[in-house]
């Protein structure tokens, strides 16, 4: 079963993380192999919520770009280095490929053998050495075992072509000899007496019992083959271990976690047809061919709490989006096929997730209900944000019943867990909860801090502004704005990079003279009270 990744936006807040976890539970209850992930480090508030209910933190998801593991290549296509040359060639034909990765007994990649290398060995080699197994020889020669004393055979091949007396008088028999001979009994007798390594008897010729007895005494291996001498000579060389085949010294491997686009770039330079796939430990996973590269199995993803590509995971365009669940404005996400797109004008993604549980008739466990409640009270500022709807209030009431929590008390716990911002750097303050937007060719970012101790933040105003200026340049943004939301006073202070463009944009957006650290009464929602104004500026 394929895994489906569920994740929120790049700067995860409590609503995006808890909604991903809740949706993971729902999908698994429906038989879908889903897993909640995060795209960057979670904030202190979210950590508090997860730890409060002993929920594991979701794993980090770097990207969903296509990797070699996502290509439908020839998995488990490889052969042991003790396979015969003939076996390798047959294996290539059976699998319709022109190359085979060669592995050792631990599946570690050694080399790649191509059809070209095998054919070169067959037609051009004048090699007469043999190093292989007894079984490989039997298989190549369609042989019959007569005597076996060694499982591995190593020696020099000689085919008897002279008359018996001439051969016996001129040939220096040794224990490294592999003789191919027919029904020449005098040569067979001399060979078993001299303790040759192997006798290959062609034409299924008979062997005298007395010669077999001598061979047994002297541990001489004997095989019978139905082939004639000429065919036996050709075929026995193909029984050699493939590891003895002279390689082209051109192995190029690709890691299963390598990116697809990098692989395509490399293949254009190298020009090979076959590429062994290995893992980080050099264990061979199979073979990818150039003809396989269009057979892709894209990563499956579900987006929660966002639907804009700039806020989403790297490589989203290479993934298959199955579903989007969000409560923000419709962004630029597009798909090749129709999908389930659930967008509701409510204060929290978890409110939508609640209705999905009800529609699918799946009971919400106490822990999941507690996480969902945390997501809603966080995103709606305990139901005080202007984004709050009657649906949010109704769902909060239902989740209170399941979780046994009181949302106001719980909200104070949550907000108190994240108010200690004094130890965070100015950069951290800016990036705790930041989102990116595009409008009329302008790229801008709006960050938000929620605090119950506004003075500790405002006393660092000048340093924060300086960091906003640096952050604008580093991210190549047209302007960067920071909202510091005071949940006690129910309003926000505004800081921004001090450039004429940003000042002009804010002045037109709010229709008044804006200054650094200005307090905007009753402005607490970035989504509903700030972003719409900025998007209207031409």
N, C-alpha and C positions, 0 to 999 in steps of 0.2 A: 504494500500500500504506500502510495506516495505521500510525503510529508507536505503539509500546507503551513506556511509561515504566516502568523498574524502579528501585526505590529502597528504602532502609532507613529507620530511624526518624529523628526530627528532630535528634537529636544523634549524628551518624554516628560509629561507631567502626570499627576496622579490619575486623572481621568483616562488618559491614553493607555497607561500601563495596566490599570485595573480592568479596563474594558477589554483589552487584549487577553488578559488572563481569564476573565469571565467568559469571553467568546470561545476560548480554547476549551473550557469545560463543556460548554454547550455543544460544540462541534464533536468532541470526543463522545459525548452522550448519544450523538446521532450516528456514530460509527465512522467519523472522519478523523484521520490521523493529523491532528493540528498541534501546533506548538507556538506559544506566545514568545515573542522576542522583543528586544529593545534596540534602538539605533544609536544610542549613546548612554552615558552614565545617568542613572536616575538621581533625582534631587533628594534632599534630606527629608522632605515631607513624604515622598513616596516610599523611601526606605523605612520610615517610621511605620507607615500603614502596613507594608508587607511584613515587617518584623513583628508588629503588634499581633498578627494572626498567624505567625510562623509559616508564611508562604515563601517559597524559594524565589529568589530574584530571577527574572527571565534572563536567558543567555543573550549575549551581544550578537547582533547580526551585522556584519561589516558591509555586505552587499548581496545582491541577488543576480549578479552577472552570470552569464553562461560560462560554465567550466567544462573541462574535458569529461568529467563524470556525468555531465548532462547530455552528452552526445551519445547516441545509440550506436556505440562501437562494438567490436567483437570481444565481449568480455570472456575471460578464461580461455582465450585462444593463445596457446603456447605449448611447447613440447620440452621434455627433459633433454638434457645434454647427452644422455645415454641412449637416446633414440637413434635409429639408423638413418643414414642419408636417404635411403629409399622410403622409410616411414615418413620422413619430413616432406618429401616430394608428394607422396600420396595424400598426406594431411592437407597440404596446400590445395591440391585438386579437389578434395572433398569439401573444403571450406571456401573455395573460389577466391583464393587470395594468392598473391605473389610473394608473400613474406611470412615468416613465422618467428616470433621471439623464442629464444632458447633460454631455459632456466635450469638452476641446479635443484637438488632435492628439497631445498627450503623455499623454492619458488623465487629465488633471487634472480634478477635479470642478468644474463651473461652477454648475449649478442643477438643479432637478428640474422637469420639465414633467408636468402631470397632464391627464387626459382633460377635466376641467372647464375648464382653460385653453384647450385646443384648441377645444372646442365654443363657448366664449365668443367666440373669434376668428372662428369660422365664422359664427355667427349675429348677433353684435352689432357687429363691427368695421366701421367706415366708412373704413378705411385704403385708400389707393390707391397707396402706395409699395411698390416691389418691390426687394428686395436678396437675390439668390440666385445660383445657378449656372445656366449654360445647360442643363446636364444635368438639374437639378431641374425646370426648366420642361418640357423634353422629356418627362420621366417623368410629371409631373402631367397634361399635356395629351395624353398618348399621341401626342406630336408626331413630326414628321419634320424632320430638319435640312436646311435649304435653304442658308443661308449662316451661317457662324460665324466671328466675328472676336474675340469676347471669351468667355472661359470664365466670367467673372462678370458678371452683369447687374444694374445698379442704375439705377432711374429711376421715373417716375410713370406709372401705368397710365391709359390713356384708351380707352374703347370707343366706336367711331364709330357714332352712332345718328342723326345728322342726314343730310340729303341732301348729296351731295358738294360742291356749290357753296357751300352754307351753311357747311359744316365748314371748307373750305379758306379761305373769306373771314374766318372768325372765330377760327380756332385758330392760336395762335402756336407753330409747330413749333420744337422744340429738340433738342439731342443727348441730353437726359435723358428723352425721351419713349419710352414703350412703347405702341404702338398696336395695338389689336385691331380688325381690319377684315376684311370679306368680299371679294367680287370687285368692289370699287369701284376701278377702275384709276386714275382721276384722283387719288384720295386716296393710293393706293400710290405713284404717280409723285411727288406733292408730298412725301411722307414720305421717300423715298430721296434726293430732291434736297436736302432740308433736313437730311439726316444724322441721322435719329432713331436712338435706341439699338437698338430692336428692333421688328420688325413681326411680329405673330402673325396669320397668315391663317387665318380660320375656314372650316369646311366643306370643307377640302382644296381651296379654290378655286385656279384657275389664276393664274399670274403671268406677265406678258408678259416675253419674253426681254430686251427693251430695258430694262425696269425692273430686272431682275436684274443687268444689266451696270452700270447706274448705282449700284446697291446695292454691287456689288463695288468700284467705284471709290471710293465714299464710306464703305466699311467698315460697312455697315448689316447687323446680324444679322437673319436671317429664319427663322421656324419656321412650319410648317403643322400644323394640328390638325384632326381630324375633327369636333370639337365645334362647336355653334352658338355665337353670341356670348354668350348668357346663361350657358351652362355654362362657357364659357372664362373669363369674368370670375370666376366662383366658384372655379374650379379653379386659376387662375393665382395667386391670393392664397395658396393652400395650398402653393404651391411655394417660398414665402419660407423663408429660413434659419430654423431653430427658434430660433437665438440672438436673432432680432429679435422673438420673441413676448414680449409684456409679461408678466413673471413676477409671482407673488404675493408675492415677497419673504419667503418662508417656508422657505427650505432648512434642514432639520435633518438633519445627518449623524451616523452612528455609526461609530466606529472598529472595525476588525475585531478588535482586541484588547480592546475594552470587555467588561466582564462582563455576562452575560445578565441577572442580577437587577437591575443598574443600568439596563439598557435597558428592562426591563419597567416599572420605576418611572417612568422618563421618559415612556414612551409613554402611561401612564395620565394624565399631566398634559397632554401635547401633543395627543393625540387624532387624530393623523394615521394614515393607512393604509400609507403608503410611506416608507421611510427609506433613502437612499443609504448604501452601505457604502464607507468609504475607509480607506486606510492612513495611517501617520504623515506621509507626504509628500503627502497630499491626492490620491493616485492612486485613482481609483474602482475598486472591486472588484465592484460589482454592486448589487442592490437587495434589501432585506429587507422583507417585508410582514407585517402583523399576523397574517395567516393562516399564516405560515411558522413561527411561534415554537414550535410543538410538535414540529417536525421536528428532533430533536437528534441529533448525532453525538458522544456523550460521549467524553472522553479515556479511552484504554485504559491500565490500570496493573497492575503486578505488585508485590506487597509482599514484601519479604524482611526477615528478622530482626525482625519485629514484626507484631502483628495487633490492635492497639488504636488506636482512632481518635485518642485524645489524643496518641499518639506519632507519628501519621502526618501526611501532607501536608494543608495547608489545602484545603478544598473536596472532600475525599475522597468525601463523600456525593453529589457531582454527577458523579463519574467512574464508569466501569465497571471493576470489579475483575475481572480475568481469572484471577488465581492468587495464592495466598499460600504462601510457603515460610518456615517459622519453627521455632524450637526453644524458644519460651517458652510459658507457659500460654495457653490459649485466652482471647482477649479479647472485645471487643464489636463487632468488625467483622461486618457483615451485608451480604448481597447479594440482588438480586432474582432472580438465576438461579443454578443450580448451577455451582460452579467447582471447579478443582483446588486442594485445600487440603492441603498436605503439612506435617505437623507431627510432629516426632520428638523423643524425649527424648534429645538428644545435646548436646554442649558447644558446638557451633558450627553456624551456618547453612551454612557451607562444607562441612561433612560431608554434609549433605543434598544440596547441589549436586553433590558428587562422585558420589553414587548416581544422580542424574539424568543425568549424563554417561554413566555405564555403561548405564543403562536405554535410553538413546537411541543407544547405540553410537557416540558422538562422542568422538574422541581428544582428550585434554587437552594443549594445547601447554605448553611449558616455562614460559613467562611466566605463563600462567594458573595453572598448578600452583603456582608460587612465590607468587602472590597468595593462592591458597586456603590454602596452608600457613601463610602469615602470619596469615590470619584465624582459623585454628584455634588456633595457638599463643598468639595474643593473647587470645582469648576463654576459653581453658582454662588460662591462665597456664602455658604450656608443659606441658600435660597434668597439672598439679598440682591444679587446681581440683576440688572435689567434683562438679562438673557433668560431668567427663570420663567418657566411656564407652569400652567396648572398641571400639565402632565408630569413635570419634574416633582412637584409637590405631592402628587398622588403616588408616584413611584417611591419617593422617600418614605412616605407613610407605610407602604407595603414592605419596604426593606427593613424599616424599623421593627416591624412585627416578626420578620424572619430572623433578623440578627440579634434582637434583644437590646439594641442600642438606641439611645436618644440622640437625634441628629445634632441638636444644638450643643450638647455636652461633647459629643464626638467631634464636632467641628472645632471646638476650642482646643481639644487635644491635638488635632491635626495641625491647626495653624500655629499652636505653641511650639510644635516640634520643628518648625522651619523658620522661627523668627530670629534665631541666633545667627545673624549674618555678619557680625563684626569681624569674624576670623576669615571671611572670604575675601579674595582679592577683587579689585575693581573689574578685572576681566571676568572672573567667576560671576560677579553680580550681573554683568551684562548678558552672559550666556546661560544663566540658570534656566530661563524660559524665553527663548527668542524664536521668532518666526520670520520667514522671508516672503516677500510679495513682489509682484510685477504689475506695473500699471503705466500705460502710455510710454513704453520704452524705458521706464525708470525701474531700477531694482532697489528695493529698500527693505529694512529690517525693523521690526518693532519688538522690543523686549519688555517683560513685565516682572516686577518683584512684588510679592504680597508680604506685608509685614505688620506687626503690632507695635513696632518700635521705630517710628519714622525718623526720629532725631538722630539715631545712630547712623542712618544712611545719609541723610541730608548734610551732616557735618563733613562728609567726604565728597561733597558735590563737585568741587573743582577737579579732584583726581579722577572722578568718574567721567566727567566731561572730557578730560584729556585722553582717557582710555577709549571713549566713544569715537574721538577723532582718529585714533590709531586703528581702531577696529574697522572704521569706515574704509580706510585706505587698504588695510590687509584684505578685506573681503570684497573690495572693488564695488562697494555699494554707493548708490547716489546719496542716500542719507540713512542715519540710524537714530532711532528714538527709544528712550527708556521710560516706561511708566513705573512709578513707585506707588503701589496701591496701599493705602492705609485702611485696613479693614475695620478699625475702630471708628474713624471719622467718615468712612464710606466715600472716599474720594481718592484722587491720584495726583501726585506731583510729577512733573514732566521735565526730563533732561534730554538733551540732543546734541549731536555734533554741531559745533558752532560755526557753521558755514552759512553764507547768505541763502543758498538754495533751501536748506532745511528750515531756516527761519521763515522764509517766504511761503513754503509749503504749509507749515503749521499755522501761520497767520491766516492764510486763506481757508484752511480746513476748519479752524475754530472761530473764524470771523472776529478776531480780537487780537490785541497786541500781546504776543507771547514772549515770555522771558524764561531763562533757565531757572528751574525749580518752582515754576508757577503751579499753584494748586488748582485742580479742576474738580470742582465740587460735584459729587454724585457720579463721577466718571470712574467706573471700576471694571468695565468690560472692554477689553481690547477688540474682541470680535465684533461687538455690536455698537460700541460708542466711539471707537477710534479708527479702525480699519475702513469702515464705510466712508468716513469723511475724507480720508487720505485717497481712497480710490476714486473719489469724485473730482479730484484736482486734475486739471488738464495741463 
